[in-house]
């Protein structure tokens, strides 16, 4: 949405409040409908009152500690906080009613948000604050972006926000929302794509944990096979649900063996673990420690797993093969151990997966998947992906304008044009 459009929205907002009829093209339908609900609900656009007085501080602390999305906070932090540092925006987790459970970001951004009472414990439902991204996302049950004068309250017109609901992956019920709120960065076309990507990662993690997501209790379900995770958090979950942390080296060994069901000799495993001199004695010692920690699940001569193991890397590869590319980009996230490891075998695996995903993206015409990729750490500077996104978006789409601009910038930056 360009500035001229925002000016048009501002005029439509003033006309709406005056009681005049709005032309259909004056403002988006989802915004107009939300404004109408706010008026019908008796909200005064000049009076913002979002503070919640129905819980004491102690009651709120107890409530949010028990909320299922609180357990997802470290994942959201790992996927978003580094990227928003210094951009003037905050990331918020809400409950299903729009109550802000957590508001994350640097102090400057949080201080700016506090000026409109966008703070932990306040309620930003549509019924309380009118049109805003987290409240509207929960009302219409889909991701939305609200810019400047699209907000119902005039005091919020200097802010932009993008939010998407998070669902219980087993029941489909809405648990809450993830939101970014602040200045220009939250109003960029790809802010909503980034939020949707993180929501998909959170829902996959919730599904992987296989829990009952009722607000107050968590009941682990019995899983049939051990599971290895390396993309968001590194760990091992035994059949039956007992979770164990893994050192990077042990995670690398299990990952490499899971990709080679036929097994690897001591020398082959050593070469895949280090490009230096890693002796057979060291490899055997690591295998011995793994057996001690996790049980006798690795056979020798060659080293191979004796049980069927599921993994988030296997899930990612299936998503790519199925063409579920938005979910695949989200599942890859920052890459976790795949991106951080210096083990040659893991580096090669990461390169293969990333190229498989990128090739599917460039060969297709899925604008949402391309937008997710170009807003990810792996595709942010991918000139071909930006070019492809520009090509598949329709003329006049504001995202196309931004994609074309980013293409020109990368072309100049890397001297490819």
URGI-V555413 format. One record per helix or strand of 3 or more residues. SS is the DSSP state (H for helix, E for strand). FROM is the first residue (numbers start at 1). LEN is the number of residues. Records with the same first field share a line. If there is no record, write none. Layout:
# URGI-V555413
SS: FROM-LEN / FROM-LEN
This chain:
# URGI-V555413
H: 3-15 / 24-3 / 29-12 / 57-10 / 68-17 / 107-8 / 126-4 / 133-8 / 148-3 / 154-3 / 184-4 / 191-19 / 248-11 / 266-8 / 280-15 / 312-11 / 325-8 / 336-5 / 344-20 / 367-8 / 383-10 / 398-17
E: 89-7 / 99-6 / 144-4 / 160-8 / 174-9 / 226-4 / 235-3 / 243-3 / 303-3 / 309-3
